[in-house]
Each structure stands twice: as structure tokens, then as C-alpha cells.
Amino acid sequence: MPLYKTLNPNSQTVVKIWKISESYNELMAPLDLKPQSLERVLGMKSELHQRGFLSIRHLLRSFDYSDQDLFYDDNGKPHLKDGKHISITHSFTFSAVIVSASEVGIDIEKQREKIAIIAKKFVDYEFDYLDKSADNYINKLTVIWGVKESLYKLFATPGMLFKAHFLVIPFMIRDGETVAWIDYKGEKIRFKAEFLEFEGFTCAFTLPS
């Protein structure tokens, strides 16, 4: 299908979400991929990953960019040749791109019960306000993971740990926003985090506060 959702968190930032319903061939046909991208997509063992990769290129087109406008640094962080900031994500049947004049990060996660099993690996401070018996416990964990993942993508700095260096202040699911902090090597930086839920998925993105 075409674009699933477009968000404008501020005047300099746009988020676009794609629901991946097309086949691999339908996604590939209209694209002009650079050799490195073609080699990468052909080397993927999962068609789901291939379709996710290609849907990102369709999202780029919706921003009037092409695959040639996107490149990655040594830490795997994506960049645009025109200097605007970009972050990308895909999970199962959804993908998303955020483009902004400022540093940003984005993540999509499927809401799954198994996140509770690994919560202790990425949650520390947040356990103080989480209620494990609440109906929305899995949803809140998924938001916290998504916010921390988007911060990690924003910084793309080896050595940063979700549990030790990122924290998410208390929030209500219905509010769709919260505040997150980076506490790393003596530096504390505040970010605005926004999130939304749809069809069993959570999308979270972080912006300068």
C-alpha cells in the first residue's frame, strides 16, 4: 500500500510510516538502487528483510530523495547528502523514516510478550514506576525500548548502553510523549520523545528538547 501515516512533530521534522503489503518484485520494480544497495538486498536471506529494506527506499522517494542520496558512516548511521538528518527503521510489516534539520532517531517495534523476559537488560530506573501487573505493561516496555533504541540511533556511539546511559521519565500511553535523558561520560542531555501505537506495533522517535 502507499504511505500509511505522516506526522509533523515540528516545523523542521517529518515522520513517514509505510505499511509493507507489496511483494518483493512490486517494491523492487520502480527503484534505481546503487550497486552497494543492490548487493546488500540480494544478499539478504529473508524476504521480509528485503521488503523492509526496499520500503525504506520508497519512503525516501516520498521525501524526494533517492537511494543515491543516502549513505552510512563507519558506525552504521545513515546520512543524507544534503546535510539533513535522517533515521530509519523497519519491523515486520512496517517501516518508517524521520527527516529533520536536527539530530533525530526513530524505531518501530512489534508489541510482544517476550519483551518482559529481556526487560532487565534495558530497564533500570524505569522499574521504579512500571507496574508489572498492569494491562499496559508490555506496551510501556515497548515504548521504553523504542525510545532508547531511537536515542542509540541518534548518537550511534559505540559503548552506549540502554540500561546504563538512557532513561525515560514516567509517562502515560495516552499522552503519546515523554522526556528521555542521555547520561554518558559526565554529559547529561535532555530529549523529547514521542510515540504512537498502531496494529500491534509501537513507533517511537526522539527529538532535541
N, C-alpha and C positions, 0 to 999 in steps of 0.2 A: 504494500500500500504506500501511498505518498507520506508526507510528513504527518506524524502523529500529534505533535504538540510543539508550540513555540512559546517561549517565555522571555520576558524582558525585565530582568531583575533591577536594572538601572539603565540610564540613557546610553551607556557605553558598553553594555553587555547583552548578548543574546544567547539563549539556550534553545537548541532544537533537538527533538526526540523523534526517532524513527522506529516504527513497528515493522519488524522484518518478516514479511509474509511472502516475498518474492523468492523464486528459485535462484540457485547459483547462476544459471545461464541468463535469467532475466536481469539480474543485478550486474553481471559482467558485460553484457552486450553493449551498453551505451558508453562505457568508461574507456578512457585513454590512460592506462597506467604506465608509469615509468618502469624501466626494466627491473629495478630493485623491488618494487611493489609487486610486479607480476611474478617474480621468482618467489617472493615471500608467500603470496596467496596460493600459488601452485604447490608449495611445499607443505601446506597445512593438511594434516591428516583428517581433520573434522570439517565436514561441510558446514556445520553450524558456525565454526570459527571463520571459515571462508566467507560466509554470507554476512557475518558481523563486520569483518574487515571491509568488504565491498560496500556495505550500507553506510559506513563512515565516509567513503568516497562520494556517495550520493548526497550525504549531508554537507560535505564540503561544497559540492556543486550548488546546493541551495543557498550557500553564503557567497556564491560567485567565485569560489576557489576551485582549483583542480588538484589532482594528485601531485602535480609538479610544484605546487605552491607549498607543500608540506615536507618538512624534513625533521630528523631526530638528532638530538645531541648524544654525547657519549654515555649519558645516564638514561637514555631511552625516552627523554622528554620531547614531545612534539613541539615544533615551532612553525610559524608562518613566515614566508619570505618578506612580507610587507611590514613585519615588526609587531603586528597584533599578537595577543596572547591566545593560546588555544589549549584545550584539554579535551580528551576523547575517552569514550567508554563504550563497551557493549557487554551484554549479559543475556545469553539465550536468545530471545526473540526481540530484544530492544537494544538500540544503540543511541548515543547522544553525543553532541558536540557543543562546547561552550566557547565563544569567541568574545574577547574583551580588550579594552585598552589597558587593563590592569592584569596582573598575575591572577590566575584563576585555576580551579581544579574541579573535576566532576567525576561521579561514579554512579553506576546503576547496579543494583543487587536484587536478586530474586529473594523473596522472603521465605526462608526455610528454617524449620525447627532445629536443624543441626547447628545453627549459629550459636545456640545456647551452650553446646558442648565445648566450643572453642572460645567462648566469651572471656575466660580468664586470660587468654593470650593477648587480648587487645583492650580490655576494660580494667581500670584501676579505680580512679576517683569516681567514675560514674556509678559504680556499685553502691555508693552512698545514697543515691536517690532512686535507683532502679528497684522495682518490686517484682521479684521473680514469679509471684503468684498472679500478677495482673494479666488480663486478657491481651494487653498490647505489649507484653514483654518482648516477644520476638520482633515486633515492629520497631520498638525502641532500640533494641540491639542492632537491627539492620540500619537504622538511621545513624547510630553512633559509628558503626563500621564504615558506612558510606561517607560520612563527614571526615573521618580520619583518613580514609583512602584518598579522598579528594585533596586533603591537605598534603598528603605524601606526594601526590602527583604534582601539586603546585610547587613544592620545594625540590622534589627529585634529588634529594641529598642522601648519599649512602651513609648509613649509621643512624638515621632517624628511626625510632621505634614507636609504633602505635600506642603501646601501653605506657611507655615512659615519657614520651615527649609531646603527645597530643592530649588535650582534654576538651570535653564537650559539656557545657553547663546544662543544668536541668531544663527540660523543655516539655511541651505538650504536643502530641502528634497533630492535633487540630490547628495549631499555630503555624506550622509549616516553616518555622525558622528558629534559630537559636544562635548562640555565640560559641566559638571554639577558640582555643588558645594553642599556640606553639610555645613550648618551654624547652629550649635547646641551647646548650653551651652558654648559659647565662643570659640568653636573649629571650624575652617574652613578647610575643606578637599576637594581637587580637584579630580575629576574622569574623565576618558574618557568614553564617551557614544557613542555607535554605534547602528544603526538601519537599518532595511530593510523592504520593503513593498512587499506583495505578495497576490494575490487573495482576495483583500479587507481586509487584515489583516496587522498589524504592529508588528514587533518584535524588542524590544529594550533591550540592555544589557549594564551594566556598569562594568568598569574595573579600577584598580588603574591607576592613571595618570602617 
